[in-house]
Amino acid sequence: MIRLEVEHLRTAYGPVVVSRDVSLNVGQQEIVTILGPNGAGKSTLLRAIAGLLRPKKGIIRWNGRDVTGVPADRMASMGVVMVPEGRRVFADLTVQENLRLGAYCRKDRDAIEADIRLMETYFQVLATKRHARGGELSGGQQQMLAIARGLMARPQVLLLDEPSLGLSPILVREVRSVIMDVRNKFSAAVLLVEQNAGLALAVAERGYLLQHGEIVASGPIAALKDDRLIHELYLGQARGTKTISRGDP
């Protein structure tokens, strides 16, 4: 079942076009990655899907319904939740206050408190730091808090923007485990934007390669791992394969 569909999306900041004619989809409980160099338009694409940026052209569908231009608070209430690049936790609020803000669209107070306890059970560092301010946490702890805050909204699709940015290799492995568990333990799909190709290719089932605002390759991860462009961009070597596909696989 397709949860999220993007068709022929075009985004821009004023006269500066960022993405052109981008199409992709995410299935129920599927992990899909968007790869690409810096400046390719990956984060802008996530912002448009999340309702933080209105696209200039194209359609975004959620469970078959046209939600193009729907603002971020309504998208979150429908189940499309974004964890932005750079973590962006509320530095002056405690860990528990950050978690409660993740559930701002919800009205089920008792269930919210139960979910906070669940997050503290799953992300155990958040239990030990529950009264600490967000700004006092390490980078890895802030990333865990940001993901947990996103899960407090009970998403059906979690949009993750560069979750490994600035983290040590040990913490990157921990983030890898968390991304897998978003699907396995929390029954949500993941659309992952990630500069770390090793992480993205390890967790995702399908992927899209974005260059200069356009999808230039897409397909199952097994095919992308052997794709010439992936090797040229991320592994520093050329391969003579022909696995590139245009549009959705």
C-alpha positions in Angstrom: 0.0 0.0 0.0 1.4 3.4 -1.0 1.2 5.9 1.8 3.0 8.9 0.3 3.2 9.9 -3.3 5.0 12.9 -4.9 4.4 13.6 -8.6 6.3 16.1 -10.8 7.1 18.3 -7.8 8.9 21.6 -8.4 10.1 23.7 -5.6 11.8 27.1 -5.4 12.8 29.9 -3.1 11.7 33.0 -5.0 13.2 32.8 -8.5 15.7 30.1 -7.5 14.5 26.7 -8.6 15.6 23.9 -6.2 13.9 20.8 -7.5 12.4 20.0 -10.9 9.8 17.4 -11.8 10.6 15.1 -8.8 8.4 12.0 -8.4 8.7 9.3 -5.7 6.6 7.2 -3.4 6.8 5.5 0.0 4.9 2.4 0.9 3.4 1.3 4.3 6.2 0.6 6.8 8.8 1.0 4.1 12.2 2.7 4.5 13.1 4.8 1.4 16.2 7.0 1.1 17.0 10.1 -0.9 20.6 10.3 -1.7 22.5 13.2 -3.4 25.3 15.7 -3.0 25.1 18.9 -1.0 22.8 21.4 -2.8 20.9 18.7 -4.7 17.6 19.8 -3.1 17.1 16.9 -0.7 16.1 18.9 2.4 14.0 21.3 0.4 12.0 18.3 -0.9 11.4 17.0 2.6 10.3 20.5 3.7 7.7 20.6 0.8 6.4 17.1 1.7 6.1 18.1 5.4 4.1 21.2 4.6 6.9 23.7 5.5 7.3 24.9 1.9 4.6 25.2 -0.7 5.7 23.7 -4.0 5.5 25.7 -7.2 4.1 22.8 -9.2 3.2 19.1 -8.8 1.1 17.0 -6.4 1.7 15.5 -3.0 -0.7 12.7 -2.1 -1.2 11.1 1.3 -3.2 7.9 1.4 -4.4 8.8 -2.1 -5.6 12.3 -1.0 -4.2 15.4 -2.6 -2.5 17.3 0.3 -0.4 19.7 -1.8 0.2 22.9 0.2 -1.4 21.6 3.4 0.5 23.3 6.3 2.9 21.4 8.5 0.7 21.2 11.6 -2.1 19.6 9.7 0.3 17.2 7.9 1.7 16.2 11.3 -1.8 15.6 12.6 -2.4 13.3 9.6 0.7 11.3 10.3 3.5 13.0 8.2 6.1 14.1 10.7 9.6 15.6 10.0 12.7 15.5 12.1 14.8 18.4 10.7 18.5 18.5 10.0 20.6 19.7 12.9 18.3 18.2 15.6 16.8 21.6 16.6 15.7 20.6 20.0 14.3 23.3 22.3 17.5 24.1 24.2 15.8 25.9 27.1 13.2 23.2 27.7 13.7 19.9 29.5 13.8 16.6 27.8 10.2 15.8 29.0 9.0 19.2 27.8 10.5 18.6 24.4 8.7 15.2 24.2 5.4 16.8 25.1 5.8 19.4 22.4 6.1 16.5 19.9 2.6 15.5 20.8 1.1 19.1 20.4 -1.4 17.9 17.8 -2.8 15.2 20.1 -5.5 15.6 22.7 -5.2 12.2 24.5 -3.4 13.4 27.6 -3.1 10.1 29.4 -1.8 8.4 26.2 0.7 11.2 25.8 2.1 10.5 29.2 2.2 6.8 28.5 4.1 7.5 25.3 6.7 9.6 27.2 7.3 6.6 29.4 7.6 4.4 26.3 10.2 6.8 24.8 12.1 6.8 28.0 12.1 3.0 28.0 13.3 2.8 24.4 15.7 5.7 24.5 17.0 5.0 28.0 19.3 8.1 28.0 16.2 10.3 27.9 15.0 8.7 31.2 18.3 9.5 32.9 18.2 13.1 31.4 14.5 13.7 31.7 15.0 16.9 33.7 18.0 18.2 31.8 17.6 21.0 29.3 17.9 20.1 25.7 20.9 22.4 25.3 22.8 20.4 27.9 22.6 17.1 26.0 25.4 15.8 23.8 24.9 15.8 20.0 24.0 12.1 20.0 21.6 12.5 22.9 19.9 15.5 21.1 19.5 13.3 18.0 17.8 10.6 20.0 15.5 13.3 21.6 14.7 14.7 18.2 13.6 11.3 16.8 11.7 10.5 20.0 9.9 13.8 19.8 8.9 13.0 16.2 7.6 9.6 17.3 5.5 11.3 20.0 3.2 12.5 17.2 2.6 8.8 16.3 3.6 9.3 12.7 2.7 6.9 9.8 5.7 8.3 7.8 8.7 9.9 9.6 10.8 12.2 7.5 14.4 12.2 8.7 16.7 14.9 7.4 20.4 14.0 7.9 20.1 12.2 11.2 23.8 11.1 11.3 25.1 14.7 10.7 28.0 15.4 13.0 27.8 12.1 14.9 30.7 9.8 15.7 30.8 6.4 14.0 29.6 4.7 17.2 26.5 7.0 17.3 25.9 6.5 13.6 25.5 2.8 14.2 23.1 3.6 17.0 21.1 5.9 14.7 21.0 3.0 12.2 19.4 0.8 14.7 16.9 3.4 15.7 15.8 4.0 12.0 15.2 0.3 11.6 13.2 0.2 14.8 11.0 3.1 13.7 9.6 0.6 11.2 9.8 -2.6 13.3 8.8 -1.3 16.7 6.7 1.8 15.9 5.1 0.5 12.6 6.0 3.7 10.7 7.5 4.2 7.3 10.7 6.3 6.9 11.7 8.7 4.2 15.4 9.3 4.9 17.6 12.1 3.5 21.1 11.2 4.3 24.6 12.3 3.1 26.1 9.2 4.7 25.5 6.7 1.8 26.7 3.8 3.9 24.0 4.4 6.5 21.3 5.1 3.9 22.1 2.0 1.8 22.3 -0.2 4.9 18.8 0.6 6.2 16.7 1.4 3.2 14.8 -0.9 0.9 14.6 1.5 -2.1 16.3 4.7 -2.9 16.3 7.8 -5.2 19.4 9.7 -6.3 18.9 13.4 -6.6 21.2 15.6 -8.6 20.7 19.3 -9.4 17.1 19.0 -8.3 16.2 16.0 -10.5 15.9 12.3 -9.9 18.6 10.7 -11.9 18.4 7.1 -10.6 16.0 5.1 -8.6 15.4 1.5 -7.6 15.9 -1.2 -5.1 18.9 -0.7 -2.8 20.6 -3.8 -4.3 20.6 -2.2 -7.7 21.6 1.3 -6.4 24.6 -0.2 -4.6 25.9 -1.4 -8.0 25.0 1.8 -9.8 27.7 3.8 -11.6 26.5 7.2 -10.3 26.5 6.0 -6.7 30.0 4.7 -7.0 31.2 7.9 -8.6 29.6 10.2 -6.1 30.2 8.2 -2.9 32.8 5.5 -3.4 35.2 7.4 -5.6 35.2 4.9 -8.5 33.3 4.4 -11.7 31.4 1.2 -12.6 30.1 0.3 -16.0 26.7 -0.8 -14.9 23.4 0.2 -16.4 21.0 0.0 -13.5 19.7 3.5 -13.7 16.0 3.8 -13.9 14.0 6.9 -14.6 11.1 7.7 -12.2 9.7 5.2 -9.7 10.8 1.6 -9.8 
